[in-house]
Amino acid sequence: MSAGDRPLVLIEPYAHRGGGHHQRTLAALAASRPGSLVIAPGGLPADLALPGARVVSGPAGVVAAVLAAGARAAERVSAAGRRAFASRRWPLTVRRSPHQVTLLARCLAEAACLRTARRLAPEAVSVVILSASEALHGAAALLGGTMHLRFVHEMVTTEDLPVRLLGRLARHGERRVIALYPTAAVQDQFTPVFPHLPGQVRAFAVDDGLRLTDAERTGARSAFTISDNAKAVCLVGGWWPYKDIATVDAALARLTNRLHVLVCGTPLDDMLLERWHQLPNVRLHTVPGPVAEQVLRLVYAAADATLVARRPDVSKESGLVMDAARLGVPLIVSTHDPDLATRLAGQPWARFFKAGDADALATALDDLTHAVPEQPGPQAPRRIGMHPADEQAAFLTDTYTRLQTQEQA
């Protein structure tokens, strides 16, 4: 068996969390390389099946067990600290301290997974942490005892002095790591902070080729009682701070044409949803999440377009944009990310509105009544940098081989 066909080691610390494109990418990569070792320290949700993969949730070996225990202890300390220091009466440095412990906990958890990978798959052609911490990259490699690739999705918590000092002590371990950043903007955030950490840009989401069918679309419209001549948009995913729900709220109040709005995800704002229920031109359908993949497909299939609204300058990879291209759903998207706007410029399946501009969004939604965008074609995923799962697996193998060659040089 050549390296291009051999199983991978896929580490997903958040595999147990329902919803999101982390689980979908994990499943697609595991399916592309039968026999892959999947390390999911929190286990897998009931609806995530990985046929042909070897799934491990617990640490293998004494060292891995000690590291995992340390991670759990650190997380308990962090949780207690967050509760104790939640009040704004505490100085900011004090309120930030539990999050620094969280960074240490994540590093120890990653190291435990890497030790497990080293013990169970010592000849692996690629070891990848699919959702890696934004800090202590070298420390994870040194404590884990093995080189690896790590997808770093965003910088949520920056390092304060103690964690920064620990990172410097383990800096030589960064030579055993290649960071993979889903967008160039994310790489630009990390490079000044970790100038010695090798890294490159690579989209995280993969194209599984499972586009929506006409039968799914017809069945979904019927399930939500949306007539053929009505128009519908879906708003998928939890309402996190980087999403611009305020602009969506204002735009829906300004609609002049009737519109079905399908909301799916968690967390949601029940008071806001109740207000939308009362709007004269909105017919609201709520599907609280997290939901299984089949239900998510139903939501997308019922919509004439998916709506992605983010705050200006949020430039991490959007799983919702990737979903639109992957499934074949037209897109209405804010101009929050200049690089994404450039990639999608002139595409008949994507319509933009200025980020934060409720009037522009209301116009874009009203325009659905007159002309629905084309469905994305089979080449749409590549247009935004997404690759088929087998190509992504080959890339991970080649990149890991390059890392091994550099280590031996």
Secondary structure, DSSP 8 states (H G I E B T S, - for coil): --TTTS--EEE-TTTTS-SSHHHHHHHHHHHHSTT-EEE-TT---TT---TT-EEE-S--SHHHHHHHHHHHHHHHHHHHHHHHT-STTS-HHHHHHHHHHHHHHHHHHHHHHHHHHHHH-TT-S-EEESS--SS-HHHHHHHHTS-EEEE-----S---HHHHHHHHHTGGGGGGEEEEESSHHHHHHHTTT-TTS-EEE----EE------HHHHHHHHHHTT--TTS-EEEEES---TTB-HHHHHHHHHT-SS-EEEEEEESS--HHHHHHHHH-TTEEEEEEESS--HHHHHHHHHH-SEEEE-B-TT--S--HHHHHHHHHT--EEEES--HHHHHHHTT-TTEEEE-TT-HHHHHHHHHHTTT-------TTHHHHTT-EEHHHHHHHHHHHHHHHHHHHH-
